[in-house]
Amino acid sequence: MQEKELYEPVRNWLYQQVGCEDVYAEVWDVDVFGTHGACNVVVELKTSLSFKLLDQAVDRVKAGVGHYVYIAVPATTARGGGETRFRGVVREIITRYGIGILTVDVPSGTAHILRPAKFNRNAVTRRKRGLRSIREGIEVFSKDQIGGSKGGETMTSYKYTINSIKKCLREESRWHACNNDGWMTVDQILEVCETHYAKPRTSVMQILRFDANQIWCESKKVGRTCYFRYKTTLSSIDEMQLERGTRREI
């Protein structure tokens, strides 16, 4: 079983049982979090109960990331005694920090509360201190992520930016070839594509010149102006590499 198999049942639970307006995944390295009014409900996923999972949950509580913090494990983890399965030091930690427990039955796609989370006042303190909210880490693709996915499987701001630029240049090359033969300046690209960079013009210029991106992007300089264009002829190997996506990030 993989962690990401727990995501859909937990997502449905947040929507249907908690009443969250929106649910996101892989924001600030949090597996899942839902918004319910002004409250953030955080859920960390693991295929088995471990101190690593508890450590993650405790960190979320201490940092005030979530108003309610849960851990979610497969239902098989809690069989043979229900909450008594979480005993000793584990139970002490869960009780002390007010961490809730969800059990997930993957075959039926359902999640159930074994122990409700307590309101985390550290989240209120965090807001009073003017610290950033996890909501500020939400990206346009956060709803489409799958919680519990491995690092290489998740979308990042860099990947999203690159994919947007690829799409922009590809469409310019295919449908507007008569307009400067598909060539675009960085300023023209930025009119269409949003980026996560503080200095977008300089950063986009740099990433398009990376060797990894030269597979699909060609460039030229006319006077002092740089132009970029999607390569119209790519080998099957190049196309395969594009489908996998570049993993180099800055």
N, C-alpha and C positions, 0 to 999 in steps of 0.2 A: 504494500500500500504506500502511496505517496501523499505528502502533506496536501498537495493541491486537490486531492480527492475530497478533502474535508471542506473545501471552500464553498461550494455551491449550497450544501445544506446549511452552513453557517450564514451565508448571505441571505438565504430565504428566511432563516430564523430572525435575522435583524430586520428585514422588511415586514414580515408577517406577524411575528410575535412581539417584537420590541416596538415596531411602528416607526422605524427610521425612515427619514425622507430620502436619503441617499446612502449608498454603500460603496466604499472604495477599497482597493487592495494595493499592497506594496507602496504605501506612502510613508516616508521616513523609516523604512525597514519594518514597519508594522504590517503584519500579515493581512489583517482586515480591520476596517473601522467604519462605523456608521454614524451619521449625524441625526440626532433627535432633538430638535429645537436647538438650544444652546449647548447641549451635552454631546460629548464624543464617547462612543462605546467602542472600546478596543478589544480585539480578540486575537490571541496568538495561537497558531495551529502547530500541533506535533502529532506524529503517529504513535507516540508512547509518552507516558509520564516520565519526566526527567528533571533533574535539577537545572539543566540548561533552560528548559521551558519555564520553570519557576523563576529563574533568574531574570529572564526576559520580562515576565509579567511584573516582577517586583520593580524592575527598572522603569516600566511604564507608570507604575503607581507613584514611585518616588519623584519622577520627573514631572508628574502631573499631566502626562500626555492625554490620558483618558479620564473622564468622570466616572466611568465604570470599566473595569478591566477584567477580562475573562481569559481562561485557557480552554482550548477545545481539543479533546482527544477522542479516538474511536471508542464506541460504546463497549467494545470487548475489553478495554483497559479497566473499566469500572465493574465488570461482571464479578459475581461472587462476593457480594457484600455492599454494593452501591457505594455510598459515601465512605463506608468503613474502609474501602480500598485506599482512600487517601488518609492515612493515619500517621502517627508519630510526628517526625520533624516536618513532613510534607503538610500535614493538617495544621500544624502550628504556624507555618509560613502563610498558608492560605488564609487562616483566620486572622492573623496579625495584620496582614495587608489588605484584607477585604477582597481578595481575588475570587471571582466567580468561576464555576466549573460547568462546561458544556460537554455533553457526550454526543457523539455523532454516529448515527447508524447509516453508513455509506450505502448499503444495498437499497434501503428505503428512501434515502435522501433526506433524512430528518435529523434535527438537532434538538436536544432537550436539556433543560437546566437541572443540574444535579445539586448545584449550590449557587444561589444568587449573589452577585457582586454587591459590595457596599459602596455607597457614594464616596468618591475619592476627593477629599478637601484640598489635596495638593493641586488639583486642577484649577480650583478657585484661586489659590495662592499664586499659581503660575500666571494667571490672567492679570491679577492685581500688580504683579511685578513687571508687567509689560513684556513678558517673554513671548516668543512666537508660538502660534497655535499650529497644531498638525494640519489644520485646514489650509494654512498657507502653503503647504507642500503638495496640495492637490494639483495634478496636471490634467490636461484635457483628455488624456488617455487612461487616467486612474480608474475609471469605472470599468474599463475593458480588461484590466489586469486580472490575473488569477492568483489569489492569495496562496502562499506556500510554494510558489514556483521557484525553481532554481535561478540563480543570478543571470545566466545566459538566456533564460527563457522570458525574462521580463523586459518590458519596454522601459527605456530611459529617455531623459530629455534629449540627450545627444542623438540617440537612434530616431526619435520622433522628428527632430530637426532635419537630420539627413534624409529621412524618408520623404518629408515634405518638399525638400529641395529637389530630390530625385523626381518626384511626381511633377513638380513645376517645370523642370527642364525637359522632362520627357514629353509633356504635353506641348510645350513650346516648340520642341523639335518636330513633333508629329503633326500638329494642327496649325502651327503658325510659322512653318518653315519659310514662308514668303516674307516674314517680318525679320529682317536681318539674318536670315538663314538659320534661325533657331538660337542664335547667340544672345545671351543676356548679361547685363552688368549685375554686380552685387546689389546695387540700389534697386534695380528692377525685380530681382529675386526677393528682396526684403519687402517689397510692396505686396507680395503674394504670401510669403511664408513668415510665420511667427517663429521666433527663436527664444532660447532661454539665456542668451548671453547678455552681459552688461554692456559690452561693446560689440554689437552684432555685426557691423560692417567689417571690422578687422578680423573677428573670429571666423565668420563665414568664408572670408577670403583665405584664411589659413587652412581651414578644414578641407576646402575644395582642392587645395594643393597637396594634401596628404597623398602619399604613394598609394594607400589602400583605396582612395577615392578616384584615383586616376584610371581605375578599371572601367568606370562608367562615365567619367567627366573629363572633357578636354577643355583646354584653355588657350587663350591667345591674348596678346597685348597690342593695342592700337594706340600709339602715342602714350599717354599716361593712364589710359583706361584699360582695365582687364575685363575680358569677356569669358563666359563659360557656356558650354553646350553639352547636352546629353549625347553620348556616342550612339550613332544610329546603327552601327554594326558591332555586335558583341558576340564573342564565341560562346558555345554552350557552357563551357567551364566558367566564363565570366558571369553568365546569367545565373548559374548555380550559386556562385559566391554572392551575388546580389541578393538572391532569395534568402540566403542564410543571414545576410546583413553583416556589416562591419562591426567589430567588437572594440575597436579602439575608441577611447573616450578621453575627453579633456574636461 
